[in-house]
């Protein structure tokens, strides 16, 4: 116990290893006692100390839930239930919800049940409250006492320590199925850049096993990790612009890969030094704790088609800019406006004298526009031929305003709808919800508005414009919103309605119902 140190943020860690010599005529019994009881007691105390010392920014309620899930992962007869805010409010637990109102992170209630004991034994119930950082009455506290405000987490940590000690020690005595692996697990974090990446492998005690910067070469990475492949639990890789080659290559070689949501990773602000090696270490450390924020690894067989559709959108934007340029030049020079439909006609002729500077200027835009339109048509044909049009596509095109291209975009960008827990989560991913931070009923600003999928945001906005044009019920909803607020907010409200409807359509395999969507 006395060798405990919280030094994971230190670049140089003190070597505290030592040998304990036991003088006893009952050596075998002493070793068995340690392996079945004392070992888990020591590990539980060290774990509780680690989390009590961890900055509150890194250990918030949902992160604490993930730690508990990882702690009991794979243990028979253990059932974990997690209650979110809605479930807690339904049970009228006003004291809990009241305490958490001042936090940007929602509270959680965790129930860990172990049913591996004797049926005749009386049940044991332990309860503890944990506040990761207690900022209550912060204006009344002086600087000397603020450091202790994390001690309110200790109640929950005591319960976690006691539960893990009881479960693991009981399982050790009763069954060989629950014994932990003799080989220490390793965790790999990779800080990826455009031309190189830093690989850090740590063990279960945050000791660095590998710490090296290498060029972006898959064979070099595989060779570096090969000696530790059997021990590496998973590899955490930053979701940078160039992650495809590394993630796909490691998965093909049998590694479990976690794609890190870099926007959600928070470093400890008290660090005086931060760099690539520290970043890679931090990814491995968060993964070891079970609180690493991860993103979705899109299946490579559909990723190329999805990216081709994204390129189509880029070409459409370029084509639109050339149409606007031609329109503005005619309007500015001749005083009248030509519609984009007329400009895109095959027999369209520029209303300028051939050979004049105005003609050459507009003609260059027109030639590029025709080339772009041709490439856009080719991409549309290729994507429709490349992808098997599933039932999801047929459901999506049942929505007024969603045609083949928008339907294909939504289908490919969404992927498996089961990865979204609820309609609100999906709408948030589509950027169809507001980003608002509130405390005590007051608005405290906005942030993270760009979190999510910008392509789905565009697709649902396009669908909203078409739906408002061709459906009377959606039009009335739009007009009411527009009168209260403005046109931009109103069209986004329609997009939000469509996004939620699409979630239920894909999840329940139902066609679009305008009455339910705008009831």
N, C-alpha and C positions, 0 to 999 in steps of 0.2 A: 504493500500500500504506500509506503513512504517514498517509493521511487516514482510516483506519479508526477508528471510535468505536462502542462499544456504549452507545447512549444512548436505546434505545427506551422505557425506563421514565421518562425525563425529560420533564417537561411542556414545557420549552423546549429545542429541539435546536440545536446550533451549526451554522451554515451553513459546510460544509467544501468547497463546490463551488469549482472552480478550472479554469483552462485550461492545458493542457500544450502547449507549442510545440516541435515537432520540426524541427530544422535538418538536413536530409539531402537529397542529390540523388536519393534513391530513396524519395520520399514514398509512392507507390502500394504499393511492396513493404512499407514499414513499416506502413502501414494494414492491409494484408492479413495481415501477421504478427500484428498485434495482434488482429484479428477472428478469426483461426483458431486462435491459441494463447494469447497473453498474456491476452486477455479472460477466458478460462475458468480460467486459472491464478489471476488476481486474484479472480474470483468464488468459486472453490473455497477460497482462503485466507480470504476474508471469511466464507464460510459456516461453515467450521471454527471460526473465532474466535467467531462468534455462538453456536454450539451449545456450545462449551467454556465460554463465559461464562454461558449460560442457567442459571437455577436448576434443580437436579436434580429439583425437584418438578414442573417443567413438561416436562422431557425425560427420560422414563422409557423402558424398552426398547420397549414397544409404540408409543409416540409416535415414537421414533427410526425404527421400521419404516415408519410412515406418512410420515415426512419423505423417506425413501429412495424409497418408491413414488411420491411426488409429484415428486421430483427427476427420475426417469427416465420419468415418464408420457408416453406418446405417442412415445417413441423406438423406432424399428425395431431389430430384432435384439437387444433387451435382454430377458432373462428373469430374473425375481426369484423366488426361493424363500425362504419363511420357515418355519423349524422351531420348533415350540413345545416346551414342556417334555417332553411325552410322546415326541415324535420324537427329541429330544436324548438322553433317557434310553435310548431304544431303541438308539441308536448307541454307548452306553456312554461318553459324554463326562462322566465323573465330575467332572473338574476344573471344568468350566463350572457344572454343577448345584451343586457344593459352594460355589462363590463366591457364588451367588445366593440361598442359603438364608436369609440374613439380611434379605432384602428382601420387602416386601409386594407388589412387582410381579414377575411371572414373567419369566424371561430369554427371549431370542429369539436365534436364529442366522440371519443373513441372508446369502444367496448371490446376488450380482449377476453375471450372465453376459452378456458381449457377444460376439456371433458375427458382427459386421459386417466383420471384417478379412479379409485374404487367407488362403485355405485353406492356403497353404504356410508361413505364419508360425507360429513356435512359440508355444504358449499362454503367457500371463503370469498368474501366480496371486499375489494379494496377500491377506494376512490381518492382521487387527488386532482386539484386544480392547478393549472399551469398558465402563467402569463409570461410570454417570452421577454417582453420589456414593459415594466409597469411605469407608465408616464402619468398616472393619476396625481392630481394636485401638484403638478410639476412646478408651478409658479411658487409653491410654498416651501419647496425643498432647496437646501443649499447645495453647493458643489460637493461638499464632503460626503454627502450621503447618496449621491446619484449613482455611484458605481454599484451600489447594492440593490438597485431597482430590478436587476435580473434575477434576484433570489426568489421572486414569486413563481419562477418556473420549477422550483425544487419540489413542490408537492406532487406534480405530475411525474417528475423524474424519479421520485421515491417509489411510486407505484410501478413505473416501468422497470426499475431496477429489481424490485421485489418480485414482480410477475415473471421476468426473464429468469431470475435465480430459481424460483420455484419450478417453473416449467422445464427448464433445461436440466436441473439437477434431478428432478423426478424422472424425466425421460431417460437420463443417463443410467439411473439405477434399474429402471424397469425394462428397457428395451435397447437393443443395439442399433435400431433403425434411426435413432435420433442423434447419434454421435456425430460431432462435427468432423469435417474433413481434416485429415492429418497434414495435408499440404496447404500451406498458407496461400490464400487467394491474392492475386495481383490486379491492379487497376491501372489502365493506360489512358493518359490524356494527351491529345495532339493539338498543338497550336498551329494552325495552317495558314500559310502565306502564299503569295503568288508564285514564288520560285523555290521556297524551302518550307520546312516545317520542323517544329520542336517536339520530340517524343519524350515523355516522362512516364515512367512506370513506377508505381508505389506499392508497398505492401499494406497489410491491414493496420499497421501502426504508423502509416504515413512516411515510412522510410523510403528514400529514393533508391530504386534498383537500377533504373536506366534514366539518364538525363543527357540527351544529345540532339543537336541540330543537324539535319541532313537535307540534301536536295530533294526536290519533288520527283521521286523515282519510286515506283511501286516495289520493284525488286529490292531496293535498298531498305525500304520500310519493312518488308516481309523478312529480310535477312536479320534485321535488328531485333524483331519481335520473336523470331523463330525459337530461340532457347527458352522462352517463357510462355509459349502458346498454350500449353496445357493448364497453366496456372492463371492466365489472364481471364478474368470474369467478363470483361467487356472493354471496348475501346471507345472513348468519347472524342468526337471530332467536331470542331467548330463548323457551323453552317455558314461558310464563306461562299463566295461566288464560284469557287472551283473545287467543290467537295466531291463531285460525281466520281472521278477516277479513283480516289482514295477509298471512299465508302464502298463502292461496288467491288473494288479489288480485294478489300479485306473480307467482305461478306462471302465472296467466292472462295476464299481460302478457309472459311469456317469460323471466322471471328464474329462474335456478337458486337455489333456497332451501335453506338448511341449518337444520333445527330443532335448537337447541342443548340438550343435556342439561345444564341449569344445575347440577344436583347434582354433576356430575363436573368442572366447570370450577374450576380452582384459580388464585387470584391470587397473585402474588409477595408473600410476607408482609413483605418489607422496605419496602414502600411506606409513606410517611408520609401520603399522601393517596389516597383512592379515592372515586370518585363515578360518576354515570351516564355521563359522557363518557369516563372512563377505562375503565369496564366495556364500553362499546360498542367502544372502540378495541381492547381486549383480545380481544374476540370476532373482530374482523377480523384481528388479529395471529396468533391461534392458527389461524385458517383459512388464512392465508398460509403458515404453517409446515406445514400438513397434519396438525395434531394436535388439531383441534377435536372434542371429543366431541359426537356428534349423536344425535338420537332419530329415531323412525320417524314420517313424515308419513302419517297414515292417509288413504286415498282419501276425498274428500268425499262421493262418491255413497253410501257405506256408513256414513259417520261419523254422519249424522243418526239412522239406525236404531240404531246402537250406543249413541248418547247417550240415545235413547228407552228402550232396555233398562236403561241405568243409572238413568234416572228411575224405572223400575218397581221396581228394587231399593230405591231411596229410599222409595217408597210402601209397599213390603212391610215395611220396618223400622218406619215409622210405624204401619202397621196392627198389627204385632206388639206395639208398645208399648200400643196401646189394648186389645188382647186381654188382655195381662198386667194392665192397670189394672182391667179388669172382674173378672178372676179374683181378684185380690188383695182387691178390695172385698167380693166375695161370701164369700171365705174368712175375711176379717177380721171380717165382720159376722155371718155365719151359721154359721161353723165347718166348712164343707165346701167342696170344690174342684170347679169345673166345667171340663171339658176345653175346649180351644180349638175342637175339632171341633163340640161342642155349641153353643158361642157363635156360631159362623158359620152355623148352620142357619137357614133362613128362618123357621121357626116358634118360634125361641128367644124366651122371655119372661123378663124380669128378675124374680128372686124377691124383689122389694121391693114394699112398698105403693105403689100409684100415687099420685103427688103428694107423696111424702115426699122429703126432701132426698137420701137415699141413692138413690132411684129417679132423680131428676133428674141426679145426678152420674154414675151408671152409664149412664143413657140417652144422655147427651151423648157418651160414649165409643162407645156402640153405633151411634149414627147416623153418627158420623165413620168408624167401622170399615166400615159398609156402603157408604158413599160411596167409601172407598178401595178396597175389594174390587171395586166396579163399575169404577173407573178402571183398576185393575190388569188386569182381564179385557179391557177395551178395548185397552190397550197390547199385551197378549199377542197379541190377534187382529190388530192393525195390523202388528206386527213380523213375524209369520208370513206375512202377505199381502204385505208390502213386499219381503222378501228372497227371492231365488231360492234355493231349498234345494238347494245343490250336493251333490256326492258326499261332501264333507267332513262335511256335516251327517248324512248317512246313516251314515257311519262312526262319528261321535261317539255317535249314539243307539244304536249296537250295544253300548255299554258299559253294564253293569248299573248303574243309579243315575243315568244321564244321560238326562233326558227332553228334550222339545222346547225348553223355555226354557233349561235349562242347556246343551244342545247349541248353541243359537243364540248364547248368551252366549260360550261358548268359541270358536266359529267367528268371531264378529265381533271379539272382543277379540284373538284371535291374529292374524288377517289372513293374510298370506302366510307359511307355515311356513318357506319357504326363507330368510327373513331371520335364522333362528337356525342357528348353525353345528352345534350338537350338542344331544343331549337334555338335557345338563346346563345349557346356556345357556337352554334353554326353561324348564326346571324352576326355574332361578334367577329368570327373568323372572316366573314365576308365584308367586314368594315361597314356594316349597316346599323350599328348602334353608336350612341354618343359615348364619348370618353369624359366622364365626370367624376370628380373626387369631392366627397362630402364629409363633413364632420359636424355632429350635433345639429343636423338639419340644414347646414349652411354649405354653400358651394366653396370648395377650397382650390379650384383651378381644374385644368384639364391636362392630359398628357397621354402619350402612347397611342395617339389616334391612328397612327399608320401601322399598328400591329395587326397582322392579318394578311389576307390575300388580295392584292390590288386588282388582279385579273377578274376575280369573282365580284369585286366591288364594281368594276366597270360593266361586267355582264349583267348584273342585276339592275344597274342604273339604266342601261340600254333597254332591258326588258320593261322597266317601269315606264319609260317614255312611250314605248309602243302600246303597253296595256292601257295607259291613260287615254291614248288616242282612239283606241278601238273598243273599249269596254265602258259602258255607261256607269256602272257601279264604282269602278276604280276612278273614273273621272269625277264623280261626286265627292268621293273621299279626298281626292287631290285638291279639289276646289275649296273644300272646308279647311284643310290644312293651310292652303295658300292664303286664305283670308286672315287666318289667325297669325301666321308667321310669314313665310315668303316661298317663292317657287322652288328654290333649291332645297330647302328643308322638306317641303311637301313631296317632291319627287323622291327624296331619300326615304321618306316615310313609306311611300309605295314600294320602294325597293326592299325595305325591311319586311314588309308584309309578304312579298313574293319569296324572300329568302326563308322565312319561317315556314311558309306553305311548302316550299321545295323540300325542306328537311322532312316534314311529315309525309310528303308524297314518296320520297325515296325510302324512308324507313318503313312505312306501312304498305308500300306498293299500291298507292291509290292515285287516280288521276286528279288533276287540278279542279277544285271546287271554288268558284268565285264567291259564292254565298258564304262559305266558311271563312275564306281568306279575309273578306271585308265585312264580316257581320258586326 
